[in-house]
Amino acid sequence: MASSSDIVPPGGLVLVTVVTGVTGFIGSYVASGLLGLGYRVRGTVRSSDKAAWVTQAMTERHPSADFEAVVLPDQNATGAWDAILKDVDGIAQLASILMFVQQNFMGPREIENAIIFLDSTSAYSVQVSQLLLYFWAIL
């Protein structure tokens, strides 16, 4: 378990924390918690309707917080993450499309998604100090 000295302090060094899957159950709670602690949050959504909904919800809950919703219709598209991950300090990768594929935990599409995401992270988020990857599967 990380000690409090290992975690970037809110309002300190963190400029932007990306939360993927911000309209999901886990993503929305993580984003709300980070906003409540003073972090700036950039959340990914898959449509402009969801962007409007989640922006309104986060603004109502945290009126003075800095929240930005970014539409990402296809997280597997090459370069899709580049602009989103540019100049961020923390990432909570909570969006996933994992499925149980022929007795394997991850299929080729899920592996490709992880590689694209991590490639963009290493290329555009050189100052990332916190990275949380969360994958789930439907069994």
N, CA and C atoms as a LAMMPS dump frame, in Angstrom:
ITEM: TIMESTEP
0
ITEM: NUMBER OF ATOMS
417
ITEM: BOX BOUNDS ff ff ff
-5.0000000000000000e+02 5.0000000000000000e+02
-5.0000000000000000e+02 5.0000000000000000e+02
-5.0000000000000000e+02 5.0000000000000000e+02
ITEM: ATOMS id mol type element x y z
1 1 1 N 0.845 -1.19 0
2 1 2 C 0 0 0
3 1 3 C 0.879 1.237 0
4 2 1 N 0.55 2.182 -0.843
5 2 2 C 1.326 3.413 -0.947
6 2 3 C 1.081 4.299 0.26
7 3 1 N 2.139 4.922 0.732
8 3 2 C 1.978 5.873 1.819
9 3 3 C 1.511 7.198 1.246
10 4 1 N 1.032 8.09 2.115
11 4 2 C 0.526 9.37 1.636
12 4 3 C 1.623 10.188 0.964
13 5 1 N 2.885 9.951 1.302
14 5 2 C 3.966 10.69 0.665
15 5 3 C 4.231 10.209 -0.761
16 6 1 N 3.694 9.027 -1.142
17 6 2 C 3.873 8.496 -2.49
18 6 3 C 2.799 8.98 -3.455
19 7 1 N 1.788 9.665 -2.97
20 7 2 C 0.65 10.092 -3.778
21 7 3 C 0.775 11.584 -4.058
22 8 1 N 0.545 11.978 -5.302
23 8 2 C 0.618 13.384 -5.662
24 8 3 C -0.477 14.144 -4.929
25 9 1 N -0.156 15.21 -4.226
26 9 2 C -1.158 15.938 -3.445
27 9 3 C -2.129 16.718 -4.324
28 10 1 N -3.419 16.749 -3.955
29 10 2 C -4.389 17.525 -4.726
30 10 3 C -4.044 19.003 -4.694
31 11 1 N -4.233 19.659 -5.813
32 11 2 C -3.946 21.08 -5.887
33 11 3 C -2.458 21.38 -5.909
34 12 1 N -1.631 20.354 -5.826
35 12 2 C -0.184 20.537 -5.816
36 12 3 C 0.371 20.361 -7.206
37 13 1 N 1.035 19.256 -7.433
38 13 2 C 1.694 19.009 -8.706
39 13 3 C 0.748 18.578 -9.814
40 14 1 N -0.414 18.054 -9.48
41 14 2 C -1.312 17.533 -10.509
42 14 3 C -2.001 18.679 -11.24
43 15 1 N -1.8 18.728 -12.542
44 15 2 C -2.488 19.719 -13.355
45 15 3 C -3.779 19.139 -13.914
46 16 1 N -3.668 17.975 -14.534
47 16 2 C -4.839 17.318 -15.116
48 16 3 C -4.75 15.83 -14.84
49 17 1 N -5.848 15.249 -14.384
50 17 2 C -5.959 13.807 -14.235
51 17 3 C -7.011 13.331 -15.21
52 18 1 N -6.65 12.393 -16.077
53 18 2 C -7.597 11.831 -17.027
54 18 3 C -8.312 10.665 -16.367
55 19 1 N -9.637 10.668 -16.456
56 19 2 C -10.451 9.55 -15.984
57 19 3 C -11.211 9.03 -17.191
58 20 1 N -10.868 7.829 -17.641
59 20 2 C -11.585 7.242 -18.76
60 20 3 C -12.842 6.562 -18.239
61 21 1 N -13.867 6.504 -19.074
62 21 2 C -15.113 5.888 -18.637
63 21 3 C -15.805 6.688 -17.55
64 22 1 N -15.747 8.005 -17.663
65 22 2 C -16.242 8.882 -16.598
66 22 3 C -17.757 8.804 -16.408
67 23 1 N -18.505 8.28 -17.376
68 23 2 C -19.95 8.144 -17.199
69 23 3 C -20.327 6.806 -16.577
70 24 1 N -19.349 5.948 -16.382
71 24 2 C -19.623 4.652 -15.768
72 24 3 C -19.708 4.759 -14.253
73 25 1 N -20.139 3.681 -13.622
74 25 2 C -20.309 3.646 -12.17
75 25 3 C -19.017 3.976 -11.436
76 26 1 N -17.952 3.274 -11.772
77 26 2 C -16.677 3.494 -11.078
78 26 3 C -16.058 4.818 -11.516
79 27 1 N -16.034 5.082 -12.825
80 27 2 C -15.421 6.299 -13.334
81 27 3 C -16.047 7.572 -12.785
82 28 1 N -17.369 7.583 -12.655
83 28 2 C -18.038 8.784 -12.146
84 28 3 C -17.69 9.041 -10.68
85 29 1 N -17.586 7.991 -9.903
86 29 2 C -17.214 8.159 -8.494
87 29 3 C -15.763 8.581 -8.346
88 30 1 N -14.89 8.019 -9.157
89 30 2 C -13.476 8.413 -9.101
90 30 3 C -13.329 9.881 -9.497
91 31 1 N -13.964 10.286 -10.598
92 31 2 C -13.882 11.678 -11.048
93 31 3 C -14.448 12.634 -10.004
94 32 1 N -15.591 12.3 -9.446
95 32 2 C -16.2 13.159 -8.423
96 32 3 C -15.303 13.284 -7.193
97 33 1 N -14.731 12.172 -6.798
98 33 2 C -13.818 12.203 -5.649
99 33 3 C -12.596 13.06 -5.915
100 34 1 N -12.017 12.939 -7.104
101 34 2 C -10.851 13.752 -7.452
102 34 3 C -11.206 15.237 -7.499
103 35 1 N -12.359 15.568 -8.096
104 35 2 C -12.799 16.963 -8.126
105 35 3 C -12.999 17.505 -6.712
106 36 1 N -13.583 16.691 -5.855
107 36 2 C -13.795 17.1 -4.467
108 36 3 C -12.495 17.368 -3.714
109 37 1 N -11.43 16.704 -4.141
110 37 2 C -10.115 16.904 -3.52
111 37 3 C -9.318 18.035 -4.165
112 38 1 N -9.881 18.64 -5.212
113 38 2 C -9.216 19.768 -5.847
114 38 3 C -8.438 19.445 -7.104
115 39 1 N -8.512 18.226 -7.583
116 39 2 C -7.839 17.873 -8.829
117 39 3 C -8.604 18.446 -10.017
118 40 1 N -7.894 18.718 -11.106
119 40 2 C -8.518 19.028 -12.393
120 40 3 C -8.738 17.698 -13.085
121 41 1 N -9.922 17.491 -13.659
122 41 2 C -10.259 16.194 -14.262
123 41 3 C -10.668 16.373 -15.716
124 42 1 N -10.07 15.541 -16.567
125 42 2 C -10.458 15.431 -17.974
126 42 3 C -11.042 14.035 -18.129
127 43 1 N -12.351 13.948 -18.379
128 43 2 C -13.02 12.656 -18.474
129 43 3 C -13.355 12.294 -19.908
130 44 1 N -13.184 11.019 -20.252
131 44 2 C -13.525 10.59 -21.608
132 44 3 C -14.925 10 -21.64
133 45 1 N -15.636 10.329 -22.725
134 45 2 C -16.987 9.822 -22.975
135 45 3 C -17.062 9.396 -24.438
136 46 1 N -18.103 8.644 -24.806
137 46 2 C -18.193 8.147 -26.181
138 46 3 C -19.14 8.931 -27.069
139 47 1 N -19.847 9.929 -26.512
140 47 2 C -20.759 10.732 -27.339
141 47 3 C -20.908 12.127 -26.744
142 48 1 N -21.351 13.069 -27.587
143 48 2 C -21.559 14.441 -27.112
144 48 3 C -22.719 14.515 -26.131
145 49 1 N -23.717 13.638 -26.276
146 49 2 C -24.825 13.606 -25.309
147 49 3 C -24.307 13.251 -23.916
148 50 1 N -23.448 12.252 -23.846
149 50 2 C -22.881 11.864 -22.551
150 50 3 C -21.962 12.955 -22.01
151 51 1 N -21.267 13.654 -22.903
152 51 2 C -20.397 14.746 -22.461
153 51 3 C -21.222 15.837 -21.779
154 52 1 N -22.35 16.191 -22.388
155 52 2 C -23.213 17.222 -21.808
156 52 3 C -23.775 16.775 -20.469
157 53 1 N -24.227 15.521 -20.411
158 53 2 C -24.819 14.999 -19.176
159 53 3 C -23.818 14.974 -18.034
160 54 1 N -22.633 14.417 -18.287
161 54 2 C -21.659 14.276 -17.203
162 54 3 C -21.079 15.634 -16.797
163 55 1 N -20.93 16.545 -17.747
164 55 2 C -20.445 17.885 -17.405
165 55 3 C -21.439 18.588 -16.487
166 56 1 N -22.728 18.485 -16.803
167 56 2 C -23.751 19.085 -15.948
168 56 3 C -23.734 18.45 -14.555
169 57 1 N -23.643 17.123 -14.497
170 57 2 C -23.65 16.429 -13.207
171 57 3 C -22.442 16.817 -12.353
172 58 1 N -21.268 16.869 -12.956
173 58 2 C -20.06 17.214 -12.194
174 58 3 C -20.071 18.67 -11.762
175 59 1 N -20.598 19.545 -12.628
176 59 2 C -20.679 20.967 -12.288
177 59 3 C -21.677 21.214 -11.163
178 60 1 N -22.794 20.495 -11.171
179 60 2 C -23.772 20.632 -10.091
180 60 3 C -23.19 20.151 -8.76
181 61 1 N -22.454 19.061 -8.8
182 61 2 C -21.882 18.492 -7.58
183 61 3 C -20.676 19.284 -7.082
184 62 1 N -19.893 19.827 -8.025
185 62 2 C -18.659 20.556 -7.685
186 62 3 C -18.614 21.856 -8.496
187 63 1 N -19.373 22.886 -8.081
188 63 2 C -19.515 24.114 -8.88
189 63 3 C -18.206 24.831 -9.199
190 64 1 N -17.242 24.795 -8.317
191 64 2 C -15.995 25.521 -8.573
192 64 3 C -14.894 24.622 -9.131
193 65 1 N -15.214 23.386 -9.434
194 65 2 C -14.205 22.433 -9.906
195 65 3 C -13.897 22.636 -11.379
196 66 1 N -12.756 22.126 -11.795
197 66 2 C -12.316 22.212 -13.182
198 66 3 C -12.494 20.835 -13.827
199 67 1 N -13.613 20.657 -14.557
200 67 2 C -13.929 19.389 -15.209
201 67 3 C -14.09 19.609 -16.701
202 68 1 N -13.524 18.705 -17.491
203 68 2 C -13.628 18.761 -18.947
204 68 3 C -13.994 17.378 -19.466
205 69 1 N -15.047 17.286 -20.263
206 69 2 C -15.427 16.022 -20.897
207 69 3 C -14.921 16.037 -22.335
208 70 1 N -14.254 14.947 -22.728
209 70 2 C -13.696 14.825 -24.067
210 70 3 C -14.35 13.632 -24.754
211 71 1 N -14.903 13.858 -25.947
212 71 2 C -15.559 12.782 -26.688
213 71 3 C -14.5 11.91 -27.363
214 72 1 N -14.592 10.612 -27.096
215 72 2 C -13.682 9.611 -27.659
216 72 3 C -14.54 8.464 -28.188
217 73 1 N -15.034 8.575 -29.431
218 73 2 C -15.964 7.564 -29.936
219 73 3 C -15.352 6.183 -30.109
220 74 1 N -14.051 6.114 -30.436
221 74 2 C -13.405 4.82 -30.648
222 74 3 C -12.051 4.816 -29.959
223 75 1 N -11.985 4.198 -28.794
224 75 2 C -10.735 4.193 -28.036
225 75 3 C -9.661 3.309 -28.658
226 76 1 N -10.018 2.518 -29.674
227 76 2 C -9.05 1.662 -30.35
228 76 3 C -8.441 2.303 -31.59
229 77 1 N -8.922 3.471 -31.985
230 77 2 C -8.394 4.13 -33.175
231 77 3 C -6.971 4.613 -32.913
232 78 1 N -6.104 4.399 -33.885
233 78 2 C -4.719 4.85 -33.748
234 78 3 C -4.692 6.36 -33.549
235 79 1 N -3.994 6.8 -32.529
236 79 2 C -3.873 8.222 -32.229
237 79 3 C -5.037 8.816 -31.464
238 80 1 N -6.046 8.009 -31.145
239 80 2 C -7.241 8.527 -30.468
240 80 3 C -6.91 9.154 -29.121
241 81 1 N -5.932 8.611 -28.441
242 81 2 C -5.597 9.075 -27.088
243 81 3 C -4.605 10.235 -27.074
244 82 1 N -3.954 10.512 -28.191
245 82 2 C -2.827 11.445 -28.183
246 82 3 C -3.146 12.801 -27.564
247 83 1 N -4.159 13.49 -28.073
248 83 2 C -4.493 14.819 -27.548
249 83 3 C -5.052 14.745 -26.13
250 84 1 N -5.774 13.679 -25.83
251 84 2 C -6.389 13.538 -24.509
252 84 3 C -5.334 13.367 -23.422
253 85 1 N -4.28 12.626 -23.73
254 85 2 C -3.254 12.323 -22.732
255 85 3 C -2.111 13.334 -22.711
256 86 1 N -2.156 14.312 -23.601
257 86 2 C -1.091 15.303 -23.641
258 86 3 C -1.118 16.179 -22.386
259 87 1 N 0.038 16.319 -21.775
260 87 2 C 0.223 17.202 -20.622
261 87 3 C -0.63 16.827 -19.416
262 88 1 N -0.773 15.541 -19.139
263 88 2 C -1.48 15.126 -17.928
264 88 3 C -0.488 14.579 -16.91
265 89 1 N -0.909 14.601 -15.669
266 89 2 C -0.054 14.146 -14.585
267 89 3 C -0.549 12.869 -13.93
268 90 1 N -1.793 12.523 -14.149
269 90 2 C -2.344 11.299 -13.569
270 90 3 C -3.392 10.719 -14.501
271 91 1 N -3.494 9.396 -14.525
272 91 2 C -4.454 8.721 -15.392
273 91 3 C -5.13 7.603 -14.616
274 92 1 N -6.463 7.575 -14.678
275 92 2 C -7.229 6.438 -14.164
276 92 3 C -7.915 5.813 -15.368
277 93 1 N -7.362 4.72 -15.881
278 93 2 C -7.909 4.034 -17.062
279 93 3 C -8.983 3.079 -16.574
280 94 1 N -10.234 3.539 -16.569
281 94 2 C -11.353 2.767 -16.032
282 94 3 C -12.306 2.282 -17.106
283 95 1 N -12.178 2.799 -18.328
284 95 2 C -13.015 2.341 -19.438
285 95 3 C -12.403 1.088 -20.023
286 96 1 N -13.235 0.117 -20.279
287 96 2 C -12.737 -1.123 -20.856
288 96 3 C -13.847 -1.804 -21.622
289 97 1 N -13.458 -2.519 -22.659
290 97 2 C -14.431 -3.291 -23.419
291 97 3 C -14.014 -4.752 -23.423
292 98 1 N -13.493 -5.206 -22.319
293 98 2 C -13.05 -6.596 -22.244
294 98 3 C -14.226 -7.554 -22.269
295 99 1 N -14.069 -8.613 -22.959
296 99 2 C -15.06 -9.685 -23.01
297 99 3 C -14.335 -11.001 -22.76
298 100 1 N -15.047 -11.972 -22.307
299 100 2 C -14.478 -13.301 -22.116
300 100 3 C -14.417 -13.958 -23.492
301 101 1 N -13.223 -14.172 -24.018
302 101 2 C -13.043 -14.655 -25.38
303 101 3 C -12.419 -16.047 -25.359
304 102 1 N -13.165 -17.063 -25.715
305 102 2 C -12.688 -18.429 -25.863
306 102 3 C -11.73 -18.848 -24.74
307 103 1 N -12.187 -18.751 -23.542
308 103 2 C -11.439 -19.177 -22.364
309 103 3 C -10.218 -18.317 -22.06
310 104 1 N -10.029 -17.235 -22.789
311 104 2 C -8.924 -16.319 -22.52
312 104 3 C -9.474 -15.074 -21.855
313 105 1 N -8.684 -14.506 -20.967
314 105 2 C -9.13 -13.305 -20.271
315 105 3 C -9.202 -12.111 -21.226
316 106 1 N -8.217 -11.977 -22.105
317 106 2 C -8.197 -10.848 -23.026
318 106 3 C -8.105 -11.347 -24.456
319 107 1 N -8.93 -10.784 -25.317
320 107 2 C -8.877 -11.111 -26.731
321 107 3 C -7.963 -10.14 -27.463
322 108 1 N -7.763 -10.358 -28.753
323 108 2 C -6.864 -9.509 -29.538
324 108 3 C -7.258 -8.026 -29.533
325 109 1 N -8.564 -7.738 -29.575
326 109 2 C -9.003 -6.331 -29.577
327 109 3 C -8.655 -5.642 -28.257
328 110 1 N -8.815 -6.353 -27.157
329 110 2 C -8.508 -5.774 -25.843
330 110 3 C -7.009 -5.55 -25.676
331 111 1 N -6.228 -6.469 -26.192
332 111 2 C -4.77 -6.309 -26.122
333 111 3 C -4.346 -5.127 -26.989
334 112 1 N -4.928 -5.018 -28.19
335 112 2 C -4.633 -3.888 -29.075
336 112 3 C -5.005 -2.562 -28.391
337 113 1 N -6.168 -2.511 -27.74
338 113 2 C -6.602 -1.308 -27.029
339 113 3 C -5.59 -0.921 -25.958
340 114 1 N -5.139 -1.878 -25.177
341 114 2 C -4.171 -1.599 -24.114
342 114 3 C -2.859 -1.079 -24.697
343 115 1 N -2.412 -1.663 -25.799
344 115 2 C -1.152 -1.225 -26.422
345 115 3 C -1.283 0.2 -26.958
346 116 1 N -2.385 0.498 -27.651
347 116 2 C -2.599 1.852 -28.178
348 116 3 C -2.614 2.86 -27.032
349 117 1 N -3.336 2.536 -25.963
350 117 2 C -3.43 3.435 -24.812
351 117 3 C -2.056 3.661 -24.176
352 118 1 N -1.32 2.594 -23.932
353 118 2 C -0.006 2.717 -23.283
354 118 3 C 1.016 3.4 -24.186
355 119 1 N 0.94 3.181 -25.501
356 119 2 C 1.824 3.893 -26.429
357 119 3 C 1.589 5.395 -26.344
358 120 1 N 0.331 5.81 -26.349
359 120 2 C 0.018 7.237 -26.238
360 120 3 C 0.438 7.779 -24.888
361 121 1 N 0.255 6.984 -23.843
362 121 2 C 0.664 7.422 -22.503
363 121 3 C 2.159 7.699 -22.478
364 122 1 N 2.945 6.805 -23.031
365 122 2 C 4.4 6.996 -22.989
366 122 3 C 4.852 8.127 -23.908
367 123 1 N 4.139 8.362 -24.992
368 123 2 C 4.534 9.398 -25.942
369 123 3 C 4.106 10.798 -25.533
370 124 1 N 2.939 10.921 -24.907
371 124 2 C 2.37 12.241 -24.673
372 124 3 C 2.218 12.623 -23.209
373 125 1 N 2.485 11.728 -22.318
374 125 2 C 2.301 12.016 -20.893
375 125 3 C 3.589 11.724 -20.148
376 126 1 N 4.649 12.383 -20.554
377 126 2 C 5.964 12.073 -19.995
378 126 3 C 6.062 12.386 -18.504
379 127 1 N 5.202 13.254 -18.005
380 127 2 C 5.273 13.604 -16.602
381 127 3 C 4.26 12.847 -15.74
382 128 1 N 3.61 11.819 -16.288
383 128 2 C 2.621 11.071 -15.513
384 128 3 C 3.28 10.456 -14.289
385 129 1 N 2.703 10.759 -13.13
386 129 2 C 3.251 10.212 -11.89
387 129 3 C 2.34 9.16 -11.279
388 130 1 N 1.084 9.087 -11.713
389 130 2 C 0.136 8.108 -11.2
390 130 3 C -0.621 7.507 -12.371
391 131 1 N -0.671 6.18 -12.446
392 131 2 C -1.409 5.493 -13.502
393 131 3 C -2.146 4.326 -12.877
394 132 1 N -3.459 4.322 -13.057
395 132 2 C -4.298 3.241 -12.568
396 132 3 C -4.945 2.577 -13.769
397 133 1 N -4.681 1.295 -13.963
398 133 2 C -5.32 0.542 -15.038
399 133 3 C -6.314 -0.414 -14.409
400 134 1 N -7.523 -0.397 -14.927
401 134 2 C -8.574 -1.269 -14.401
402 134 3 C -9.213 -1.975 -15.573
403 135 1 N -9.167 -3.282 -15.591
404 135 2 C -9.791 -4.06 -16.637
405 135 3 C -10.78 -5.022 -16.005
406 136 1 N -11.877 -5.262 -16.691
407 136 2 C -12.895 -6.188 -16.198
408 136 3 C -13.283 -7.121 -17.325
409 137 1 N -13.918 -8.176 -16.973
410 137 2 C -14.355 -9.135 -17.982
411 137 3 C -15.767 -9.615 -17.666
412 138 1 N -16.501 -9.917 -18.71
413 138 2 C -17.816 -10.523 -18.547
414 138 3 C -17.623 -12.021 -18.66
415 139 1 N -17.917 -12.728 -17.619
416 139 2 C -17.721 -14.178 -17.629
417 139 3 C -18.98 -14.906 -17.989
